[in-house]
């Protein structure tokens, strides 16, 4: 007897093993077709052949599916084709979203104005539909192991359609304490494993890869980001502020542990309440109307682990940062010389400095002072400004051991050949480090352990 069985949306390898025992392969052409969101399960089902990975639909395929679901074998009226394609495109190639939106369009008057209103609110239509697309997508989240749930939710802190740098994401995960230490692996390797797991579960999309095959950048589908924000709000995990009004700034902030600003540059944040318990603050608003007094006095930050204010432009270094003794990740956009007192941040793991960062006295390139190299937890230093490295290798051997054991990557905008020669002459022991020259247009040199 020949059979064909289709098993849709399977989650458990154990369940597959139980089913497989009931249907042995009698070499008579029988087939079992399994769909799953879990790459490990797909590989287990067919270990000798790679699984067929479904891609997101193109804009044309999305429109064909939407038109078929609404009109069947008939054609869409010509006056609705343009707005219909606009709606299909905003579903971002996700068939589930197209099915939900088609259900809504089937129940409204087939006139341009009605359809155009839906085109402007596709995300809200999907999230509020009775059949709730997000509830279906939430199955993927619910099946995540505990250590991956926080990592996934945290990705919602980035703006919509943001291409996320994997190195930055993993450094943020580490600063938040999401990565569980393994005696055989470094934090960065553990973070890469976590990300690969999320990709394998179809929750994260790969955007770009490096020549060696490693993921360079990634992103979230719009509706999965909506899921992140919904679950994060429910669990008081984080709050993303993306409204223009002062009321929007206040709403939902008080009980949140992490805060991300995606405000209009001219938004008024002066009405925001004090939130001293917040552990992370990230700002993605260019030129926001935020000054140090608002950050450190009005909002009252005291327990921050993550402070990313790359998009904020201050005329001086905010001394209040030095009081953030729990800080592990600091990203600044500086137009001033960074003080040596930053070395007081003994828990800092990642330091990101975006320049010009000119010396106040001479107007020339500043020096990265020795005190930075003595910070016990520092693992990553990334500098986009041209600067001079003060020779860190003329101190005692115990310092060299610390540098070798803890610092993973140094990225600076610097003369490549001079930097390589200076490091090699100053410290021959660094033979297990590697200098890598990046694109000429970036004028960057990266020194990291090989």
C-alpha positions as a Python dict, from the first residue, in 0.01 Angstrom:
ca = {
    (1, 'X'): (0, 0, 0),
    (2, 'X'): (134, 339, -99),
    (3, 'X'): (62, 651, 100),
    (4, 'X'): (128, 1026, 102),
    (5, 'X'): (101, 1211, 431),
    (6, 'X'): (134, 1589, 481),
    (7, 'X'): (222, 1711, 831),
    (8, 'X'): (200, 2087, 862),
    (9, 'X'): (388, 2304, 1113),
    (10, 'X'): (562, 2030, 1312),
    (11, 'X'): (762, 2147, 1615),
    (12, 'X'): (913, 1846, 1792),
    (13, 'X'): (1185, 1606, 1680),
    (14, 'X'): (1046, 1352, 1926),
    (15, 'X'): (703, 1377, 1761),
    (16, 'X'): (863, 1316, 1420),
    (17, 'X'): (1047, 1010, 1552),
    (18, 'X'): (718, 869, 1686),
    (19, 'X'): (543, 920, 1352),
    (20, 'X'): (833, 778, 1153),
    (21, 'X'): (812, 447, 1336),
    (22, 'X'): (450, 405, 1225),
    (23, 'X'): (532, 455, 857),
    (24, 'X'): (841, 254, 761),
    (25, 'X'): (999, 308, 421),
    (26, 'X'): (890, 5, 212),
    (27, 'X'): (1061, 140, -102),
    (28, 'X'): (728, 161, -286),
    (29, 'X'): (719, 535, -357),
    (30, 'X'): (535, 647, -42),
    (31, 'X'): (607, 999, 80),
    (32, 'X'): (576, 1206, 399),
    (33, 'X'): (584, 1584, 352),
    (34, 'X'): (666, 1787, 664),
    (35, 'X'): (657, 2164, 703),
    (36, 'X'): (828, 2328, 998),
    (37, 'X'): (976, 2658, 1113),
    (38, 'X'): (1260, 2475, 1289),
    (39, 'X'): (1572, 2410, 1076),
    (40, 'X'): (1708, 2141, 1309),
    (41, 'X'): (1387, 1941, 1274),
    (42, 'X'): (1389, 1980, 893),
    (43, 'X'): (1744, 1848, 880),
    (44, 'X'): (1650, 1556, 1103),
    (45, 'X'): (1358, 1461, 877),
    (46, 'X'): (1583, 1433, 570),
    (47, 'X'): (1946, 1403, 683),
    (48, 'X'): (2078, 1303, 338),
    (49, 'X'): (1920, 1592, 148),
    (50, 'X'): (1907, 1963, 240),
    (51, 'X'): (1556, 2086, 330),
    (52, 'X'): (1370, 2312, 91),
    (53, 'X'): (1376, 2658, 246),
    (54, 'X'): (1081, 2879, 155),
    (55, 'X'): (1169, 3237, 62),
    (56, 'X'): (948, 3539, 117),
    (57, 'X'): (723, 3619, -177),
    (58, 'X'): (824, 3881, -429),
    (59, 'X'): (602, 4186, -479),
    (60, 'X'): (454, 4026, -792),
    (61, 'X'): (387, 3692, -620),
    (62, 'X'): (233, 3875, -323),
    (63, 'X'): (-10, 4057, -551),
    (64, 'X'): (-103, 3738, -736),
    (65, 'X'): (-186, 3565, -406),
    (66, 'X'): (-382, 3863, -272),
    (67, 'X'): (-582, 3897, -595),
    (68, 'X'): (-664, 3524, -601),
    (69, 'X'): (-777, 3522, -236),
    (70, 'X'): (-1012, 3818, -287),
    (71, 'X'): (-1145, 3766, -641),
    (72, 'X'): (-1092, 3396, -704),
    (73, 'X'): (-1073, 3331, -1077),
    (74, 'X'): (-1200, 3681, -1162),
    (75, 'X'): (-971, 3978, -1215),
    (76, 'X'): (-932, 4279, -988),
    (77, 'X'): (-1109, 4595, -1115),
    (78, 'X'): (-856, 4816, -1288),
    (79, 'X'): (-913, 5111, -1052),
    (80, 'X'): (-805, 4893, -755),
    (81, 'X'): (-498, 4731, -910),
    (82, 'X'): (-257, 5007, -810),
    (83, 'X'): (-367, 5032, -446),
    (84, 'X'): (-398, 4652, -431),
    (85, 'X'): (-33, 4611, -532),
    (86, 'X'): (58, 4873, -271),
    (87, 'X'): (-117, 4668, -2),
    (88, 'X'): (49, 4345, -120),
    (89, 'X'): (393, 4507, -114),
    (90, 'X'): (341, 4626, 245),
    (91, 'X'): (280, 4269, 357),
    (92, 'X'): (654, 4227, 303),
    (93, 'X'): (629, 3892, 127),
    (94, 'X'): (474, 3709, 424),
    (95, 'X'): (194, 3479, 299),
    (96, 'X'): (29, 3468, 642),
    (97, 'X'): (-2, 3847, 647),
    (98, 'X'): (-145, 3846, 292),
    (99, 'X'): (-411, 3592, 395),
    (100, 'X'): (-513, 3807, 694),
    (101, 'X'): (-529, 4129, 491),
    (102, 'X'): (-723, 3951, 213),
    (103, 'X'): (-981, 3848, 472),
    (104, 'X'): (-1027, 4212, 570),
    (105, 'X'): (-1046, 4338, 210),
    (106, 'X'): (-1308, 4075, 128),
    (107, 'X'): (-1539, 4228, 388),
    (108, 'X'): (-1512, 4597, 294),
    (109, 'X'): (-1658, 4794, 5),
    (110, 'X'): (-1448, 4754, -306),
    (111, 'X'): (-1374, 5120, -355),
    (112, 'X'): (-1041, 5299, -380),
    (113, 'X'): (-1081, 5508, -64),
    (114, 'X'): (-1152, 5205, 155),
    (115, 'X'): (-860, 5009, 14),
    (116, 'X'): (-626, 5307, 40),
    (117, 'X'): (-708, 5345, 411),
    (118, 'X'): (-616, 4980, 465),
    (119, 'X'): (-294, 5029, 265),
    (120, 'X'): (-188, 5297, 515),
    (121, 'X'): (-261, 5073, 814),
    (122, 'X'): (-150, 4726, 704),
    (123, 'X'): (43, 4654, 1026),
    (124, 'X'): (-249, 4744, 1251),
    (125, 'X'): (-491, 4545, 1036),
    (126, 'X'): (-276, 4235, 1076),
    (127, 'X'): (-233, 4278, 1452),
    (128, 'X'): (-601, 4345, 1528),
    (129, 'X'): (-768, 4097, 1291),
    (130, 'X'): (-986, 3840, 1473),
    (131, 'X'): (-783, 3557, 1321),
    (132, 'X'): (-473, 3742, 1451),
    (133, 'X'): (-165, 3687, 1243),
    (134, 'X'): (54, 3775, 1542),
    (135, 'X'): (-95, 3493, 1750),
    (136, 'X'): (10, 3247, 1480),
    (137, 'X'): (357, 3398, 1460),
    (138, 'X'): (375, 3390, 1841),
    (139, 'X'): (394, 3010, 1829),
    (140, 'X'): (755, 3047, 1715),
    (141, 'X'): (826, 3270, 2014),
    (142, 'X'): (644, 3045, 2262),
    (143, 'X'): (853, 2746, 2160),
    (144, 'X'): (1181, 2927, 2218),
    (145, 'X'): (1400, 2809, 2508),
    (146, 'X'): (1417, 3065, 2788),
    (147, 'X'): (1767, 3192, 2705),
    (148, 'X'): (1664, 3280, 2348),
    (149, 'X'): (1342, 3465, 2435),
    (150, 'X'): (1524, 3765, 2579),
    (151, 'X'): (1764, 3776, 2282),
    (152, 'X'): (1475, 3775, 2036),
    (153, 'X'): (1271, 4039, 2220),
    (154, 'X'): (1575, 4264, 2242),
    (155, 'X'): (1593, 4287, 1863),
    (156, 'X'): (1272, 4490, 1868),
    (157, 'X'): (1473, 4773, 2022),
    (158, 'X'): (1608, 4859, 1675),
    (159, 'X'): (1402, 5073, 1432),
    (160, 'X'): (1171, 4918, 1174),
    (161, 'X'): (1353, 4792, 861),
    (162, 'X'): (1687, 4840, 1038),
    (163, 'X'): (1981, 4637, 907),
    (164, 'X'): (2133, 4517, 1234),
    (165, 'X'): (2509, 4469, 1265),
    (166, 'X'): (2566, 4127, 1419),
    (167, 'X'): (2877, 4238, 1608),
    (168, 'X'): (2684, 4522, 1773),
    (169, 'X'): (2388, 4298, 1852),
    (170, 'X'): (2606, 4036, 2022),
    (171, 'X'): (2793, 4300, 2222),
    (172, 'X'): (2458, 4435, 2343),
    (173, 'X'): (2337, 4084, 2435),
    (174, 'X'): (2658, 4035, 2633),
    (175, 'X'): (2617, 4368, 2812),
    (176, 'X'): (2260, 4276, 2906),
    (177, 'X'): (2373, 3943, 3051),
    (178, 'X'): (2173, 3731, 2804),
    (179, 'X'): (2468, 3508, 2706),
    (180, 'X'): (2533, 3216, 2937),
    (181, 'X'): (2905, 3150, 2979),
    (182, 'X'): (3054, 2828, 2849),
    (183, 'X'): (3399, 2725, 2970),
    (184, 'X'): (3500, 2627, 2616),
    (185, 'X'): (3366, 2931, 2430),
    (186, 'X'): (3400, 3307, 2441),
    (187, 'X'): (3095, 3529, 2482),
    (188, 'X'): (3112, 3629, 2115),
    (189, 'X'): (3099, 3265, 1999),
    (190, 'X'): (2804, 3197, 2227),
    (191, 'X'): (2624, 3500, 2083),
    (192, 'X'): (2684, 3375, 1729),
    (193, 'X'): (2539, 3036, 1825),
    (194, 'X'): (2230, 3203, 1971),
    (195, 'X'): (2180, 3406, 1653),
    (196, 'X'): (2218, 3098, 1432),
    (197, 'X'): (1953, 2926, 1644),
    (198, 'X'): (1710, 3216, 1594),
    (199, 'X'): (1781, 3213, 1219),
    (200, 'X'): (1724, 2837, 1211),
    (201, 'X'): (1385, 2890, 1374),
    (202, 'X'): (1284, 3138, 1100),
    (203, 'X'): (1260, 3428, 1346),
    (204, 'X'): (1552, 3631, 1211),
    (205, 'X'): (1639, 3704, 847),
    (206, 'X'): (1996, 3705, 717),
    (207, 'X'): (2069, 4029, 531),
    (208, 'X'): (2441, 4008, 446),
    (209, 'X'): (2717, 3749, 493),
    (210, 'X'): (3094, 3780, 514),
    (211, 'X'): (3326, 3607, 268),
    (212, 'X'): (3377, 3325, 518),
    (213, 'X'): (3002, 3260, 541),
    (214, 'X'): (2945, 3425, 880),
    (215, 'X'): (2637, 3645, 916),
    (216, 'X'): (2738, 4013, 895),
    (217, 'X'): (2398, 4182, 923),
    (218, 'X'): (2046, 4062, 993),
    (219, 'X'): (1696, 4203, 1033),
    (220, 'X'): (1346, 4127, 1156),
    (221, 'X'): (1042, 4099, 935),
    (222, 'X'): (806, 4388, 1013),
    (223, 'X'): (542, 4161, 1165),
    (224, 'X'): (793, 3969, 1377),
    (225, 'X'): (911, 4305, 1507),
    (226, 'X'): (548, 4385, 1592),
    (227, 'X'): (542, 4057, 1782),
    (228, 'X'): (861, 4160, 1967),
    (229, 'X'): (709, 4491, 2073),
    (230, 'X'): (381, 4330, 2179),
    (231, 'X'): (547, 4061, 2394),
    (232, 'X'): (806, 4303, 2533),
    (233, 'X'): (534, 4546, 2643),
    (234, 'X'): (340, 4264, 2806),
    (235, 'X'): (644, 4150, 3007),
    (236, 'X'): (775, 4502, 3088),
    (237, 'X'): (1089, 4396, 2902),
    (238, 'X'): (1134, 4718, 2705),
    (239, 'X'): (951, 5018, 2567),
    (240, 'X'): (1006, 5175, 2225),
    (241, 'X'): (896, 5537, 2195),
    (242, 'X'): (811, 5627, 1838),
    (243, 'X'): (533, 5882, 1873),
    (244, 'X'): (572, 6255, 1824),
    (245, 'X'): (355, 6383, 2107),
    (246, 'X'): (470, 6444, 2464),
    (247, 'X'): (194, 6210, 2576),
    (248, 'X'): (354, 5937, 2367),
    (249, 'X'): (683, 5995, 2547),
    (250, 'X'): (520, 5943, 2887),
    (251, 'X'): (293, 5649, 2807),
    (252, 'X'): (423, 5310, 2912),
    (253, 'X'): (765, 5423, 3036),
    (254, 'X'): (741, 5389, 3412),
    (255, 'X'): (756, 5011, 3450),
    (256, 'X'): (994, 4931, 3166),
    (257, 'X'): (1349, 4804, 3213),
    (258, 'X'): (1480, 4916, 2874),
    (259, 'X'): (1404, 5227, 2671),
    (260, 'X'): (1459, 5299, 2301),
    (261, 'X'): (1387, 5639, 2144),
    (262, 'X'): (1275, 5653, 1778),
    (263, 'X'): (1127, 6000, 1808),
    (264, 'X'): (1083, 6278, 1560),
    (265, 'X'): (1388, 6511, 1592),
    (266, 'X'): (1163, 6790, 1719),
    (267, 'X'): (973, 6586, 1977),
    (268, 'X'): (942, 6734, 2322),
    (269, 'X'): (1085, 6497, 2584),
    (270, 'X'): (1075, 6751, 2865),
    (271, 'X'): (752, 6596, 2995),
    (272, 'X'): (904, 6249, 3033),
    (273, 'X'): (885, 6105, 3387),
    (274, 'X'): (1180, 5997, 3603),
    (275, 'X'): (1277, 5632, 3537),
    (276, 'X'): (1586, 5561, 3751),
    (277, 'X'): (1534, 5182, 3733),
    (278, 'X'): (1594, 5160, 3355),
    (279, 'X'): (1892, 4937, 3270),
    (280, 'X'): (1931, 5026, 2901),
    (281, 'X'): (1885, 5344, 2699),
    (282, 'X'): (1933, 5354, 2322),
    (283, 'X'): (1853, 5652, 2103),
    (284, 'X'): (1804, 5622, 1726),
    (285, 'X'): (1686, 5980, 1672),
    (286, 'X'): (1926, 6207, 1485),
    (287, 'X'): (1956, 6548, 1648),
    (288, 'X'): (1694, 6475, 1913),
    (289, 'X'): (1608, 6754, 2152),
    (290, 'X'): (1779, 6573, 2439),
    (291, 'X'): (2052, 6729, 2653),
    (292, 'X'): (2258, 6568, 2931),
    (293, 'X'): (2043, 6726, 3203),
    (294, 'X'): (1734, 6546, 3068),
    (295, 'X'): (1916, 6212, 3051),
    (296, 'X'): (2084, 6211, 3388),
    (297, 'X'): (1874, 6442, 3607),
    (298, 'X'): (1518, 6441, 3474),
    (299, 'X'): (1510, 6077, 3361),
    (300, 'X'): (1735, 5994, 3654),
    (301, 'X'): (1941, 5711, 3502),
    (302, 'X'): (2145, 5537, 3774),
    (303, 'X'): (2143, 5164, 3694),
    (304, 'X'): (2229, 5168, 3324),
    (305, 'X'): (2415, 4875, 3173),
    (306, 'X'): (2375, 4999, 2815),
    (307, 'X'): (2400, 5361, 2701),
    (308, 'X'): (2395, 5413, 2324),
    (309, 'X'): (2374, 5785, 2246),
    (310, 'X'): (2551, 5777, 1910),
    (311, 'X'): (2281, 5998, 1755),
    (312, 'X'): (2296, 6262, 2030),
    (313, 'X'): (2538, 6552, 1987),
    (314, 'X'): (2672, 6707, 2307),
    (315, 'X'): (2929, 6988, 2329),
    (316, 'X'): (3106, 6830, 2625),
    (317, 'X'): (3151, 6492, 2789),
    (318, 'X'): (2866, 6437, 3041),
    (319, 'X'): (3046, 6372, 3372),
    (320, 'X'): (2733, 6194, 3498),
    (321, 'X'): (2834, 5895, 3284),
    (322, 'X'): (3120, 5828, 3523),
    (323, 'X'): (2867, 5760, 3800),
    (324, 'X'): (2709, 5474, 3601),
    (325, 'X'): (2912, 5206, 3773),
    (326, 'X'): (2711, 4920, 3619),
    (327, 'X'): (2772, 5038, 3260),
    (328, 'X'): (2890, 4763, 3023),
    (329, 'X'): (2822, 4917, 2679),
    (330, 'X'): (2889, 5282, 2593),
    (331, 'X'): (2852, 5439, 2247),
    (332, 'X'): (2921, 5811, 2203),
    (333, 'X'): (2937, 6062, 1920),
    (334, 'X'): (3201, 6306, 2040),
    (335, 'X'): (3321, 6649, 1929),
    (336, 'X'): (3546, 6680, 2233),
    (337, 'X'): (3849, 6502, 2375),
    (338, 'X'): (3743, 6197, 2572),
    (339, 'X'): (3873, 6222, 2931),
    (340, 'X'): (4101, 5960, 3084),
    (341, 'X'): (3851, 5929, 3369),
    (342, 'X'): (3640, 5700, 3150),
    (343, 'X'): (3868, 5429, 3286),
    (344, 'X'): (3667, 5454, 3610),
    (345, 'X'): (3398, 5245, 3439),
    (346, 'X'): (3542, 4916, 3560),
    (347, 'X'): (3254, 4701, 3425),
    (348, 'X'): (3266, 4842, 3071),
    (349, 'X'): (3293, 4568, 2806),
    (350, 'X'): (3237, 4766, 2484),
    (351, 'X'): (3346, 5123, 2409),
    (352, 'X'): (3233, 5279, 2079),
    (353, 'X'): (3362, 5626, 1992),
    (354, 'X'): (3243, 5811, 1683),
    (355, 'X'): (3447, 6120, 1591),
    (356, 'X'): (3572, 6391, 1485),
    (357, 'X'): (3709, 6387, 1848),
    (358, 'X'): (3974, 6659, 1801),
    (359, 'X'): (4216, 6778, 2068),
    (360, 'X'): (4094, 7105, 2217),
    (361, 'X'): (4443, 7254, 2247),
    (362, 'X'): (4595, 7176, 1909),
    (363, 'X'): (4299, 7071, 1700),
    (364, 'X'): (4493, 6761, 1599),
    (365, 'X'): (4430, 6390, 1648),
    (366, 'X'): (4388, 6286, 2013),
    (367, 'X'): (4569, 6006, 2196),
    (368, 'X'): (4396, 5694, 2327),
    (369, 'X'): (4528, 5711, 2682),
    (370, 'X'): (4685, 5428, 2875),
    (371, 'X'): (4407, 5425, 3132),
    (372, 'X'): (4167, 5269, 2881),
    (373, 'X'): (4391, 4966, 2838),
    (374, 'X'): (4382, 4899, 3212),
    (375, 'X'): (4002, 4864, 3228),
    (376, 'X'): (3956, 4507, 3357),
    (377, 'X'): (3637, 4413, 3167),
    (378, 'X'): (3701, 4588, 2835),
    (379, 'X'): (3662, 4348, 2540),
    (380, 'X'): (3580, 4568, 2240),
    (381, 'X'): (3705, 4913, 2138),
    (382, 'X'): (3569, 5066, 1817),
    (383, 'X'): (3682, 5414, 1710),
    (384, 'X'): (3583, 5586, 1386),
    (385, 'X'): (3791, 5898, 1451),
    (386, 'X'): (4158, 5931, 1360),
    (387, 'X'): (4361, 5906, 1680),
    (388, 'X'): (4705, 5817, 1815),
    (389, 'X'): (4759, 5505, 2023),
    (390, 'X'): (4971, 5576, 2325),
    (391, 'X'): (5210, 5281, 2354),
    (392, 'X'): (5037, 5037, 2593),
    (393, 'X'): (5318, 4779, 2589),
    (394, 'X'): (5579, 4951, 2804),
    (395, 'X'): (5412, 4846, 3127),
    (396, 'X'): (5444, 4536, 3340),
    (397, 'X'): (5391, 4185, 3201),
    (398, 'X'): (5073, 4136, 3405),
    (399, 'X'): (4910, 4406, 3194),
    (400, 'X'): (5006, 4227, 2870),
    (401, 'X'): (4848, 3908, 3002),
    (402, 'X'): (4528, 4100, 3081),
    (403, 'X'): (4520, 4253, 2731),
    (404, 'X'): (4570, 3918, 2560),
    (405, 'X'): (4308, 3743, 2771),
    (406, 'X'): (4034, 4005, 2765),
    (407, 'X'): (4051, 4237, 2464),
    (408, 'X'): (3892, 4069, 2160),
    (409, 'X'): (3887, 4343, 1900),
    (410, 'X'): (4040, 4685, 1847),
    (411, 'X'): (3899, 4880, 1553),
    (412, 'X'): (4043, 5224, 1480),
    (413, 'X'): (4065, 5468, 1195),
    (414, 'X'): (4442, 5471, 1165),
    (415, 'X'): (4735, 5439, 924),
    (416, 'X'): (4750, 5064, 867),
    (417, 'X'): (5123, 5017, 806),
    (418, 'X'): (5229, 5249, 1091),
    (419, 'X'): (4990, 5075, 1333),
    (420, 'X'): (5108, 4728, 1234),
    (421, 'X'): (5476, 4823, 1264),
    (422, 'X'): (5427, 5001, 1598),
    (423, 'X'): (5238, 4709, 1753),
    (424, 'X'): (5488, 4452, 1622),
    (425, 'X'): (5795, 4639, 1749),
    (426, 'X'): (5639, 4735, 2081),
    (427, 'X'): (5511, 4393, 2170),
    (428, 'X'): (5649, 4087, 1986),
    (429, 'X'): (5442, 3864, 2216),
    (430, 'X'): (5130, 3959, 2016),
    (431, 'X'): (5204, 3707, 1743),
    (432, 'X'): (4860, 3546, 1784),
    (433, 'X'): (4693, 3877, 1695),
    (434, 'X'): (4610, 3965, 1339),
    (435, 'X'): (4586, 4301, 1163),
    (436, 'X'): (4316, 4326, 897),
    (437, 'X'): (4292, 4618, 658),
    (438, 'X'): (3934, 4717, 575),
    (439, 'X'): (3809, 4910, 274),
    (440, 'X'): (4033, 5199, 178),
    (441, 'X'): (3741, 5440, 194),
    (442, 'X'): (3690, 5366, 566),
    (443, 'X'): (4060, 5409, 657),
    (444, 'X'): (4007, 5153, 933),
    (445, 'X'): (4245, 4905, 1085),
    (446, 'X'): (4118, 4612, 1287),
    (447, 'X'): (4338, 4419, 1525),
    (448, 'X'): (4193, 4103, 1669),
    (449, 'X'): (4287, 3760, 1797),
    (450, 'X'): (4326, 3502, 1523),
}
